[in-house]
Structures are given as structure tokens and as C-alpha cells.
Amino acid sequence: MLFVLTIVVSFVASLLFKKTRVIGALGFASLAWLAGTADERTTLDYAVYKAHFDSIGYEVSPFEKGYASMSAYFYHMGFDYAEFRLVFIFLAFTILFIGVSLFTKNVAMFTWMYGITVFFNDATQTRNLMMISMVILGSALFYKFSVIGKCVGALLIIYSSQFHDLGFLFILVIPIYFINLKILKRIEIWTITVSSLIIVFVTIFGNSMVQWILVKFLGLFSSRIDSVNNIQNHFSRGSSISIILLIWITVLLVLHLSNKFIFFLSDGNQIFRIDKFRMLYSGIFISITALFLIVMSPDYSRISRNAFLFFIILTIIYYTDGKSKSSLVKQETTLLVISLILVAYAHTFIWGPDYQNSIAYIAKLKNSDVISGD
């Protein structure tokens, strides 16, 4: 019931108050506890992480250097994997909380929107959670502060790739941030068009060329020793037409709403910092720069999933701080509800029945001891 209580309290608080950092912090702590105490028997990826943690000193870690070094440190400190996982996830949520708090004071709204959409993905794929948490904090530092803050923020975004290779892609938020929004929206149309053409090309001729480019890139820059094999074996399986369409629809709907929100917030409103919107839009924009990769494997849906966190923050600003017209709010709210449902469904459907069945156990709506007769 903790999950349900967290979502309900966060939802009500976000409607009643504009400043909900304390309630948001409690919500983050609840989600971190649920993710950190997930059961090995009912949580995907858990057994793999645990096996490699228990093999520290006997094998070369297949994970990125940042994650490998951190897990080795805690292993030599006498932690078992369950204890390390709990600390790791609480640290990731702390980083994410600070980052979100720098963007908005209504943190409770982030808690419930994140909780009902992609939280369970990150509770399963913990390295991804740490990566995107660092990207969010780094982005907040980059836009909000001067030279020193920008340096720290940029370094944090770059270092996020030491926990998951996809962090390399989010380094693009920095150059994208400096592009004028009007110009960026023109680039957006061309990017979507090019992605469409690449998907048609890959569908007809295969994904070997795209795979070759990714292998070369990660071979040069990734800190994960098996990145090349990972691309060849796991990230080149192909995706069904239904999955491709589902991800495309969710990404384009989120992009459409983002444009609406930014236009309304920045149109004649001097109280808002346009650099905040530029940074959030840069993060959202990442979802279309690599949209064509979804044709190679469902695993690349993580890119749009991670970018979605920037959209949640932008949505919070729109509903909390924007002086919106009632008619506009009704229209955008309908689309927002549809987007939340589609994102939740897409990123649940993509990972298959085993992941879908694990959600109730992570939320502790089902007792995992029952499955073993304990």
C-alpha cells in the first residue's frame, strides 16, 4: 500500500500547493525504498547484477567503470548486494531530487507522474536510474548557474556515461542548449524526417550499417568492456512494427505538448527564464535525435523514456507556475493524460510479460514470499 499512498498523497499535495519539496522528498524516499528492497525472485536484472557483484575480484566487470568502481568499493567494505543496491538507489534518488528541485518547487507532482509512468523501469534497470539522475542534476546546474556551475553540470552529464552508455547521448543537451528555440524547432522537423527515412532504409536493407556506426562509436568512447558485444548481441534484435509505431506516437505527442507548453509560458511572460525552457527542451529533443534506433531493438526505447523526465518537469512548470487560460488547460490536460497513459503502456508492454508481472511485486502490492511458499 506504500506505493498507492505515495502516489495519492503526492497527487493531492501537488494540486493544493505549489511548494511541495518536503512531501516530494518523502515521496522520493518511498519510491527509493520500494526499488531498493525489491525481491531478487521477482525483479528482472536483479540476479544478473547480484551475480556480478558476488564475482568481484574473480572477473573483470562487464559494466561501465563508474558502476564497477562503486560496486567494488562497497563489496570491499563488506556490503552484500542487497545492501549495496539499497544505498545505490537511495543515492540515485537523492541526486534526482536535487536536480528536480532546482527546476521546480512542486516536487510532489514529479513524484506521482514519474511513479505511474516509468518508475518501475528504473527500479529494474538501476544503472539507467543513476545515469538519468546525474543528467537531470547536471542539466539543472548547467542552466541555473554561471561558469563554475556550468562546468560542474557538464562534467556530471559526461560522468553519467560511466554508469550507463546512453549517458553519451545526453551529452548532446549541452550543444543543443545553445541553439535558439525557433531554429531548434525547424531542426526538429528535419530530424523527424531524417529519422523516418532511416527507418525505411533500415527496414528494407537491414540495420548492419547503423550497427557498425554504433559499434565504432562505443568502441572508442565507452568504459564498458563488452559494449561492442552488447550492441551486436542484444541491441540489434529488431523491433516489431507495433513497437516502432507506439514509441513514435508517444515521442511525437510529448514533443507536441512540449512546444505548446513552452510557447505559452514564454509568450510575453518575462517572469520565466527562457534558459530553463531551452535546457528542458534540449533534454526532450534527445528523444527524436535517436528515434530511428528503435528499429534496431526495443532496448533503445530507454532514450525516449529518459527524455520523458525532462517533459515531466516542463509539465510541472506549466501547471504550477503558468497563468494558463482555462480553455487551453482543458485541451492540453486531455492530451497530457493520453500521453501519460501511452508512455506507461509503451514502456511496460515493450519489456515483455516477465517485467509486467514484476511490477506488482516491486510496488509490494503482491507478496513475493507467496511464490516460494515462505
N, C-alpha and C positions, 0 to 999 in steps of 0.2 A: 504493500500500500504506500510505501515511501515515495515511489515514482509518481503515482497518481496524485498524492498530496502535494508533492513538489510542483507538478505542472499546474494544478488547480490554484494553489496559493500564489504562484508566480503570475499566472494569468490575471487573477483578480487584482493583485497588487499593481500590475502594470497598467491596468485600466483606471485605477483610483489615484495613483501617484505618478509623478514624473521623475522623482528621485527614489530609486529602489535599489541602491547599491548594497545595502545591508541584507535585504531579502534576496537579492540576486546572489550575494556571496553564499548565503545559506543554501540556495538552490544549486549553485555550482558544487558546493560541498556534498550535497546529497547525490548529485549525478556522479561525482568523482568516487564516492563510496560505493555506489551501485556498480560502476565499471571496474573499480579496483578490487572488489570482493567477488567478482564473477566466478562461477564454478568451472573448473577445468573440464568436467564431464559434459558440460552443455554449452561451452563457448568455443566457437571456431578460432583457430590460430593459437589458442592458449597452449595446447600441447606442444606445438612447434616451438614457440617462444621458450617454454619451460625446458624442453629437451636441449636446446642450445645453451640456455642459462646453466643447466646442470653439467654441460660439457665444457665449460670454460676451463682453460688450461690443458684440455685434451684435443682441441680442434681450433682451427682458425675460424673466427666468427664469420658467418656469411652476411652479416648485417653491416650497415654503414658504421663508420668509425666512431661517430659520436655516441650512438646507441651501444656499440660494442664496448667502448671505454667505460661508459656509465654502468652498464651491467656488470662488467668485470670488477669495477670498484666496489659495488655493493656485494658482489659474490665474495670478494676477499675480506669484506667487513663482517661476514658471517650471516648475511641475509639469505633466506631461501627465496625461490621465485615469487611465491605469493606475496611475501613482504615487499620485495623489490617492485612488483607490479603495482601494489597499492601506493607506494611512495612515488613511483614514476608517474602514475596517473594523477595523483594529487598535485604534483609539481606542474604537470601539463595544464591542469585546470586553473591553477594559480596564475600561470603565465597568461592563459587565455582571459581570465577575469581582469587582470590588469590592462590587457590590450583593449578589451571591450569597454572597460571603464573610462579609458582615455578618449574613446569615441563618443560615448553616451552615458548619461547618469541613470537611464532606465534599464538597468542590467536584468531585472526580473523578466522583462519582455524577451530578452535574448534567451534566457533560461528555458522558457516554455516553448518558444519557436524552435530552438535547437533541439530540445528534448523530444519533441514529437516528430521530428524530421530525420536528422542524420546522426543523432547522439549514439544510437546503437551500433552504427558502422564504426565510429571512432572508439567505442568501448571494446570493439573486437579488434580493430586494426590500430593498436596503441602507438606504433611508431608514427603513423599518419597523424594521430591526435597531437603528438608533441610537435611535429613539423608545422602543422597549420596554426597551432597556438603561438609558436615563435614568429610565424609570418604575420599574424594579426598584430601582435605586440610590436614587432619591428616596423610594420606599416604605420601604426599609431605614433610611434616615436619619430618616424621619418617626417610625417606631415606636421606634427604638432610643435616640434622644437627646432632650434636653429642648427648651426653646423655640427656641434657635438652630438646632438640628438639624432640628426640625420645620419651621421657616421655610425653611431651605435645601432640605429634602426636597420641600416643597410647590412651591417655585419651580422645582425641577428637573423635577417632574412636569408643571407648567404649560408649561415651556420645551420639553418633549419634543414638543409640538404644532407647534413651529417646524421640525420635521424630517418629521413626518407628521401629517396632520389627525386621525387616530384618537387621537392623544395627548389631544385634548379629552375624549374619552370616559373616559379613565383618570384624569382629574381627580376623577371620582366616587369613587375609592378613599378620598379624604380624608373626605368626609362619611359614607360607608358605614362607615369605620373606627370612628366614634364611636357606632354603633348596637350595642346589646347583641346578642351572638351568638344568644341564644334568640329575641329579637324578629326578628332578621335571618332566621332560618330560617323564621319564619312568613311574613315578607315574601316569602321565596323561593318559597313555594307560590303566592302570589298573582301574583307576577311571571311565573312559568311559565304560569299560567292565562291571564293577560292577553296574553302573547306568543302563546299558542295561538289566542286569539280574534282577535288582529290578523292572524295568518297566514291564518285562514279568511276574514276580511273582505277582505284584500288579494287573495287568490286569487279571490274572487267579483267584487269591484268594481274591481280594479286597484290599482297602487301610487302613483297620482298624488298622493294626499293625503300619504302618508309622504314621497314625494319632495319635495313642496312644503315640508314642515317642515324637512327636511334642507337644502334649498337656502337657506331663510331663515336657519337657524342658522349655516351656514358662510359665508353672505354677510356676516353681522355680525361673526364672530369669526376666520375663517380668514385666515392670512397668505399663502395660495396664491391667486394672482390668477385662476386658472381653476378654482377649486373648484366653482363652480356648474355650469360646463360639464362638469366631470369627473363630477359626480353625474348629470347629465342624459344624458350620452353613454355612460359606462362602468359606472356603479353602479346602473343601472336596467334591466338586460337581462333580469331574471327568472332564476329558478333552477328546475331540474327537481325533481320530487318526490323522486327518489333522493338528490339532493344535500341537500335540506332534511332528509330523514329521517336521513341519515348524520351531518350536523352535530348534529342534535338528540340522537341516540343518544350520540355522543361527549361532548357537553356534559353531558348528564344523568348519564352514567356517572361522569365526572370529579367532578361535584358530589356524587354519592352517596358516592364514595370519600373526598372531602374531609370530608364530615360524619362518616364513620366514623373517619377519622384524628384529627380534632380532638376528637371525643368521647372517644376512648381516651386521647389524650395529656393532655387537660385534666381527666379524671375522677379526682379525688383526687391528682393529681400537682402538687405545689406547686413542683417544680423548673423547671417550664416557665412562661415568661412568656405569659400569655393575650393580651397586646397583640400579640405576634408572630403568633399564630394569627389574631387579628382582622384584622391587616393582610394576611396571606396570603389569608384567606377573602374579604376585600374585593376583592382582585385577581381571584380566581376568580369572584366574584359578578358581575363586569362581563360575563362571558360570557353570562349569562342576561338582563341588563337590555336588551341589544340583540339578543337571539336572533331576534326577529321580522324583523330586517333581512335575514336570509339569503334571504328570499323575493324580495327585490328583485334581488339579484345574488350570485354566488358570492364576489365580492370581499370581502363582509362576513364571510367565514369567518376573515379576519385577526383579528377581535376575539376569537373563542374561541381562536385559535392563540396570540395574545399572552397571554391569561389563563392558558393552559396552563403558562407558565413559572412562575407562582405555584404551580400544582399540583405541578410537579416539585420545587420547594423544600420544600413541605409533605410530600411523599412521602419526601424525603431525611431530614427530621427524624423522621418516623415510624419508618423502618427503621434509622436510625443511633442515635438517642437514646432512642427509646421502649422501655420494658421490656415488650415485647409477649408475649402468650400464643401458644404455638406454633400452636394451632388457628386463632386469629384471623389470624395471619400467613399461614397457608396459604390461607385463604379470600380475604383481601384481595390476596394476591400473584397469585392466579389472575385476579381482576378487574383488577388493575393491568396484567398482561401483555396482557389483552384490550384495555384502554384504550390502551396504547402502540401496539398493532397498528392499532387503529381510527383513532387520531389520525394516525399515519404514513400510513396508506392514504388517509384522507379528504383530508388536505392535500397529498397527491400527486395523487390522482385529480382533484380539483377544477380544477387548473390546466392540465389537458389533456396531450396526447402530447408536445408540444414541451418542456414543462417536465419531464415524466417522463424524456425522453431526455437531458436536460441533466444529470441527477443524477450519472450515471457519469462525466461529464466534469469536473464540479466536484470530485468525490471523487478525480479523477485515476486512476480505475480503467480508463478508456479514454483513449487518446492523441488529443487533438483535432487534432494535426497530420495524422493519417491522413486525416481528412475532406477536407483540401485537397491531399493528395498531397505535403506538405512532408517 
